[in-house]
Amino acid sequence: MQLTSALLEVLRVSSLLLVFSTEVLFIAQKREPIYHALPFSCFLLFFILKTYLSRPSQVYLVDFSCFRPPNSWRVPFSTYLEHARMFNIFDEESLSFMARMLTSSGQSENTHLPPALHYIPPKSTDQESIDEFRMVAFPVFEDLMSKTNLSPRDIDILIVNSSVICPSPSLSAIIINKYALRDDVKSFNVSGMGCSASAICIDIAQNILKTRTNSNAVIISTEILSTGWYSGRERPMLILNCSFRTGSAAILLTNKREDTKTPKYVLLRSLRTQRAYDDLAYNSAMREEDSNGLIGFALKKDLMKAVGETLMANFTILGSLTFPFMEKTRYVVTVLWKRFFDKSAEVYIPSFRPIIQHFCLPTSGKALIGEIGKGLKLGEKDVEAALMTLHRFGNQSSSSLWYELAYMESKERVKKGDKVWMLGFGSGLKCTSLVWKCVRPIVGEAQRGPWADSIDNYPVLSVDQRDS
């Protein structure tokens, strides 16, 4: 649909220009006074200008802030397993399984869990979850306001996402109440969207900003873990106990024309695809009850197959919109050759690396990062941000993308003119791609972001190394 719209737009503008130039040429050949054509020419000029001036203004990423948990939240593997043993819930097989999952996860000993999960047994009440939200959301919101020199009353649009918890009043209402946002702020609460939620919220904000000029939008992205703890023994549900860790991010978007010198990035493209219509994909990752009625998030055996199909659909569409003409032609030719002439021929798969310089990938695990990197023909440097974020902070669900971007900024790798691809992937299954372009030099981030106390220790030699 996006490709078709783009082609129709090009054809429409080209047709107007062709008619306009033909009219001018005709008048020149007839040597008639130019004012004879003025009415028609002005008519055409009006529509040409209208085509460009009526386009939505560009959406800019002004800045973002990531939560750095306090040291008191740190959970070394030994502490995690010791507490799990003291819960009197898990048998030896479950404890052994969790130990293997931790040591093979790609995480270091420096990841964090919220205070509610440090109790024995863990506290998973609604109030603990709301308290956790306040602890992770308020600091990033305040830091974002400080970075951008904005007041909470400068915010026109507020979007908050957390998949598991959906209280009433909503999470967005908690922010509005705490910081006394304006009474006309447009607020939205997004739940149940999994690890892709942050990227989806950017897409939602972009679409709202198309209809609201000169506006600021703030997205707060987090995952509340207090209510996500699984207290049973079924292995598919124990995995996320071992991988999900604390994190949150606040992001400021704007379409204000006068602020085009301040932002870091401009949003070039947002693409959403999903396979919830397919039973295999829909059932491959789901929050449900186990055989004993305990709620947990289960990862099914068909997950990786469904993930591959979902990602491929998104990559194919994104490639058709971004690859140069010759790359697309070469791909089509090899597909046709394989289909009609040589079944054993290899299909040419274009690489995104020549057109995109930086990649923020899902941090759902070492294996998934490796498979995505392999499928996209990425090098070690390209997947470094994802692996190091997983190592230092764990899988922080939807907010992980911003820790990866913060990592690259702290290393001062993102240069003016570079493109950054954020890939959000979540249950459903669904996939969202965001392509940003850096619009100004980015320096000095190493000492004020989530990596301030550890960036000099990265990259580690191996993600199997547990202490950073």
C-alpha positions, 0 to 999 in steps of 0.5 A, a space after each residue: 500500500 505504501 509503495 502504491 501510494 508513493 508511485 501514484 504521488 510521483 505520477 500525479 506530480 509528474 503529470 502536472 509538471 508535464 502538462 505545465 511544461 507542454 503548455 509553456 512550450 506550446 506558447 513559446 512556439 506560437 510566440 504568444 504573450 505569456 499572460 495568455 497562459 497565466 490563468 492555466 499556469 497559475 491553476 497548475 502551480 496552485 496544485 503543485 504547491 498544494 501537493 507539497 505544502 499540504 504534506 504532513 510536517 516531518 516528525 523529529 526525535 528531540 531526545 530520549 532518556 533511559 532508566 538506570 536502576 540503582 545498585 540495590 536492585 541488582 540481582 547476581 545469578 547466585 542471589 537469584 537462585 538462592 531466593 528462588 530456592 527459598 520460595 519453596 515453590 520450585 523443585 530441583 529440576 526447575 532450579 536447575 533449568 533456571 540456572 542453565 537459562 541464566 548462564 546461557 542467556 547472554 546476561 551479566 551479573 549486573 542486571 536488575 529486578 524491581 524491589 517487589 521481586 526481592 521479597 521472599 516470596 515475591 510481592 505481585 500485587 497491583 499496588 506493587 506494580 503501580 509503585 514499580 511504574 512510579 519508580 521507573 517512569 518518574 525519573 526518566 520523565 523528569 530527566 527528559 524534561 531537564 534534557 529538553 528544557 521543557 515543562 510538563 505543560 508543553 506536552 500535547 500528546 502522551 503515550 504510555 506502554 506496558 504490556 502486562 499491567 493495565 490499571 484504572 486510572 491508567 498509567 498515562 493518568 498517573 503521569 498526568 496527575 503527578 506532573 499536572 499536565 494540561 487539561 487538553 493533553 491527548 493521552 493514550 495507554 497501550 497494553 498487551 503489545 509485547 516487546 514491540 510496544 515502544 516502536 508501535 507507540 512511535 508509529 502511533 505518535 507519528 500518525 497523531 502528529 500528522 493531524 496536529 501541527 506544532 505539537 510535542 509528543 512524549 512516549 514512556 515505554 516500560 515493562 512492569 515485572 512485579 505482576 509478570 512473575 511466574 510461580 509455577 514449574 512449567 519450563 516454557 513459562 520459566 524462561 521469562 522469569 530468567 530473561 526479563 529485567 528492569 528498564 524504561 525509557 522516555 522519548 520526545 517527538 515533535 513536528 514543530 518547524 522552529 525546533 528543527 535544529 535541536 532534534 537528534 533524528 528525523 523519522 524517515 519511515 515507520 512500517 508495521 506488519 503482523 501475523 496475528 491472523 495466523 494461528 501458528 504465530 498467534 499461539 506461539 507466545 502467549 500469557 496464559 494459565 498453566 495446568 495448575 491455574 498459575 498465570 505465566 507467559 509461555 513460549 511455544 515450540 513453534 516460536 522460532 518458525 513463526 518469528 522467521 516468517 513475521 520478520 521476513 514479511 517486514 524485511 521484504 516490504 521495507 526492502 521494497 521501499 528502501 533498496 535501490 532500483 538495481 538491487 530490487 531488479 537483481 532480486 526479482 530476476 533471481 527469483 524468476 530464474 529459480 522458479 522457471 529455469 533452475 530450482 537449485 539456483 540461489 536467490 539473491 538477498 540484498 543487504 541493508 548495510 549499504 543503506 543503513 549504518 546502525 541497527 537496534 535489534 530485539 534483545 530477546 536472547 543471544 540466539 535470536 540476535 544472532 539469527 536476525 544478524 545472520 538473516 540481514 547479513 550483519 557483521 559483529 559491529 552491527 549486532 554489538 549494541 544489541 548483545 551488549 545491552 542484553 549483557 549489561 541490562 538484560 531483556 528490558 522488553 520494549 525499552 531495550 531499543 533505546 538502551 541500544 541507541 544510547 550505547 551507540 551514542 555513548 560510543 559516538 558512533 552515530 554521525 550526522 547523516 547516518 541512518 538507524 534502523 529500530 526493529 521492534 518485535 512482539 507477541 501476536 506476532 507483530 513487527 515494527 520497523 523505524 528508520 531514523 536519520 541523524 540530523 546533527 552531531 551527537 557527542 558527550 552522551 557517554 557521561 549522562 546516559 544509562 551507560 555512564 558507569 559502564 560504557 568504558 567496559 564495553 564491548 566485552 570479549 564475549 557475551 558469555 562473560 558474566 561480569 562486565 
